Amino acid sequence: MATLAKALRATGSTAVQLVGLIESHRTSRYCSQVSLSATNGCGCQIGSLASELSDLDPAARSDLSAIFQRWISAIRDGLQAMQDRGDLRADADVPRLALALMAAAEGGLLLAKTLRDVAPLEAALDTVIDRIASLTA
């Protein structure tokens, strides 16, 4: 999925961490590189904050939502660039794929942290990235 990573990287710095996750998850299995202990667990600090604050602080929820929207937009821009170049089929639903990739990363990280097992992150990312790969031209 080097084309996806390259396209995402070209969209700017907001997608860099997610690109790193995408590029590394199949070979090094991202979370297996870090301790899954309580103090050094795999996870997304923004996701953790969102989980804790979204119901309690409307201003924090709005700020955190804006961060997620920027990440989704960066992914969407990368996928759209792929589609515009003809690397992704014209019938691919770019906004939905971007949202699915973000949801897979966040949900996979949350479950990996909670279960102390990288399998949920691997399954989520593998599934979405395989779907995107199936739509490449």
N, C-alpha and C positions, 0 to 999 in steps of 0.2 A: 504494500500500500504506500510505496514511496511517493507516488504521484499525489496522493491525498496529503501526505505530510508536507511535501514541497509546496503545494497550493496553499495549505493553511499557514505555513511559515511566511509566505509572501504577503499574507493579509495584515501582518503586523504583530506586535509583541503580545497582544492579549491572548493569542492562541499558542504561544510558544510552549507553555507548560503542558497543555493538552497534546500538542504535537509530540513532545518528548514522551508522553505516556503512550501515544499511539505507536511511535517508532520502537519503543522499548518493550512493550508488553508481550510481543510474541517471542522475542529472543531471550530477554533477561527476566521476564515475568515480574515487572515493576515491583510489586510488594514483596517478592521473595528476596529482593536486595536489601530491604530494610527490616528491622526487627518489628515484629507484630506485638511487641510488649505494650503494656498500658501506657508507658511513657513515650515510646517511639513508634507508635502504631501507624499503619498506613491510613491515609484518609485525606480529606480535603478540609482545610481550616475554614474556608468560606461555607462549605456544606454543613460543617459542625455548628458554626455560628447561626446559619439560617435555621437549622433544626432547633436550636435553643431559643432564638430571639424572635422568630417570625410571628408567633402568637402573642408575644409580650410587648413588643416595641414596634409600632407601625413605621417609624422613621428608619429603624434598623432594617426592617423587612424591605422597605422600599430601596434602600441602599444596596442590600444584598441581592435583591431581584435585579437591580440595574447591572450588577457585576455579572450575574448569570446571563442576562440578556446580551451583554457585550461579548461574552465567550461564545454564546450561540450564534451571534451575528458574525463573529470571526470565522467560525466553522462554516456557516452558511456562505460567506464570501469565498472561502476556499473551494467549497463544493461548486458554487456558481462559476468560479473561474475554470474549474475542470469542465463543467458543462459547456461553457462558452467556447472552450478550446476543442470541444468534441471528445474529451476524455471520459465524459460521463454521458450516458444516454439522455436524449432530449426528454424522455418521459419520466426521468427520475424526479421525484418530489423533493427538491433541494431543501426547502424549509423543514419538512418532516424528517429528513435524514439528519439534518443538523441537530434538531431537537432530540432525536433518538440517540445520537452519538453522545451528546451532553448528558442525557438521562442515564445512558449505560455507564458512562464514566463515574458520575456521581453516585448512582445506586450501587454500582459494583464496588466502589471505594467504601461506601458505608457498610455494606455487608461484609466485605473483606476485613474491615476494622472490627466490626462487631463479632464476627465468627472466628477471627484470628486465622483466616484461611483465604488464600488468594483466589481460590476457585470461582467465587462469584464475579470478581472483577474480570478474570480471564474469560468466563462464559459470556458475560455481558458485552465486552469489547469485541471478542471473536465474532459473536453473532452479528453485531451491527457492522463491523468492518467487512465481514464476509458479504453482508447484504449490499454494502456500497460497492465492493469489488464485483459483485454479480451484475451491477449496473454500469460497469465501465464499458466503453465502446470498443 
